[in-house]
Amino acid sequence: MPTDYEKIAAEYDRRYRDNEYAGIEGALERFAGSDSSTRLLEVGCGTGHWVAWLDARGYGCAALDASEAMLARARERLPHADLRKGTAEALPWESASFDRVLCVNALHHFPDPECFFREARRVLRAGGGVFTVGLDPSGGLDSWSIYDFFEGTRARDLVRYPPVTQVRDWMDAAGFRGSETSVAQHIRIRTNASEALRRGILGKSTTSQLAELTDADYARGIDAIRAAIELAASRGEELEVVADLRLYVTTGWVDA
Ligand SMILES: C[S@@+](CC[C@H](N)C(=O)[O-])C[C@H]1O[C@@H](n2cnc3c(N)ncnc32)[C@H](O)[C@@H]1O
């Protein structure tokens, strides 16, 4: 079942309190460029974390999201910004309205990502650029305790997240040039598993991999972690939960 962002909006920003995203910030800063008259659009903006980050640096931003609850939080943060409810596949802006389109951790939720890239191309001016951030589990490089303890999560992510090669093919097909991918951030977090459970780090609303589980499947995963904690303790060891994940940035450009 798709992630119900209406339900998890209230807890969504926890990720920005618990983790730092310096790699994404750096990539976004390079993508936005140094001209503060550059006009940006974030598609799938959620609670507006990245729009607020750009707004604070003087960029003019608009944004769109499909969830009213997520957008309501973005509006509280940015009452002056052009924030619209809609879908990535039918952007409610005129052609050639923006210099940059960004999409952070949202592409894997779009029912028709190829159509999103055509829309991104349409709303961009000459010389503009598109930027997406996301996991690519197909690379096989990542380790994540969520994949190990919550049955089916890795398999579902392999279906949900397009490989970066696919993202570049979609960009090329939509008319972007020079598409390229790099690792913007390599997240490496190890937390004592008992502490992670106590602090709610593996709470059902913390990430879509867990939010999309049924309550029963989620509870089974938590039980599996508890059992692994006990097994480790019986050996005089402590269990750690691990997130060793690469966030890939892919960019493409419109001819000037
Ligand atoms: C993981 S959140 C990312 C939010 C934000 N970009 C961030 O990084 O904090 C994904 C967002 O994509 C939105 N979304 C899902 N499908 C969408 C679609 N077809 N069009 C626009 N937004 C969509 C969801 O409502 C959700 O707010």
The ligand as an SDF file (V2000), in Angstrom:
LIG
                    3D

 27 29  0  0  0  0  0  0  0  0999 V2000
    9.4980   11.3710    1.4130 C   0  0  0  0  0  0  0  0  0  0  0  0
    8.4730   12.7830    1.1540 S   0  0  0  0  0  0  0  0  0  0  0  0
    9.7050   13.9660    0.6870 C   0  0  0  0  0  0  0  0  0  0  0  0
    9.3610   15.3750    1.1130 C   0  0  0  0  0  0  0  0  0  0  0  0
   10.4610   16.4030    0.8960 C   0  0  0  0  0  0  0  0  0  0  0  0
   10.8970   16.4780   -0.4720 N   0  0  0  0  0  0  0  0  0  0  0  0
   11.6390   16.1010    1.7890 C   0  0  0  0  0  0  0  0  0  0  0  0
   12.6850   15.6290    1.2770 O   0  0  0  0  0  0  0  0  0  0  0  0
   11.5290   16.3290    3.0110 O   0  0  0  0  0  0  0  0  0  0  0  0
    7.6540   12.4270   -0.3660 C   0  0  0  0  0  0  0  0  0  0  0  0
    6.5670   13.4340   -0.7290 C   0  0  0  0  0  0  0  0  0  0  0  0
    6.1210   13.1650   -2.0670 O   0  0  0  0  0  0  0  0  0  0  0  0
    4.7400   13.4760   -2.1090 C   0  0  0  0  0  0  0  0  0  0  0  0
    4.1300   12.8120   -3.2760 N   0  0  0  0  0  0  0  0  0  0  0  0
    3.8610   11.5030   -3.4510 C   0  0  0  0  0  0  0  0  0  0  0  0
    3.3420   11.2890   -4.6700 N   0  0  0  0  0  0  0  0  0  0  0  0
    3.2690   12.4890   -5.2870 C   0  0  0  0  0  0  0  0  0  0  0  0
    2.8630   12.9270   -6.5940 C   0  0  0  0  0  0  0  0  0  0  0  0
    2.4190   12.0770   -7.5120 N   0  0  0  0  0  0  0  0  0  0  0  0
    2.9570   14.2450   -6.8740 N   0  0  0  0  0  0  0  0  0  0  0  0
    3.4280   15.1300   -5.9640 C   0  0  0  0  0  0  0  0  0  0  0  0
    3.8410   14.7730   -4.7260 N   0  0  0  0  0  0  0  0  0  0  0  0
    3.7730   13.4730   -4.3900 C   0  0  0  0  0  0  0  0  0  0  0  0
    4.2000   12.9670   -0.7800 C   0  0  0  0  0  0  0  0  0  0  0  0
    2.9450   13.5400   -0.4500 O   0  0  0  0  0  0  0  0  0  0  0  0
    5.3250   13.3620    0.1600 C   0  0  0  0  0  0  0  0  0  0  0  0
    5.1050   14.6030    0.7740 O   0  0  0  0  0  0  0  0  0  0  0  0
  1  2  1  0
  2  3  1  0
  2 10  1  0
  3  4  1  0
  4  5  1  0
  5  6  1  0
  5  7  1  0
  7  8  2  0
  7  9  1  0
 10 11  1  0
 11 12  1  0
 11 26  1  0
 12 13  1  0
 13 14  1  0
 13 24  1  0
 14 15  1  0
 14 23  1  0
 15 16  2  0
 16 17  1  0
 17 18  1  0
 17 23  2  0
 18 19  1  0
 18 20  2  0
 20 21  1  0
 21 22  2  0
 22 23  1  0
 24 25  1  0
 24 26  1  0
 26 27  1  0
M  CHG  2   2   1   9  -1
M  END
$$$$
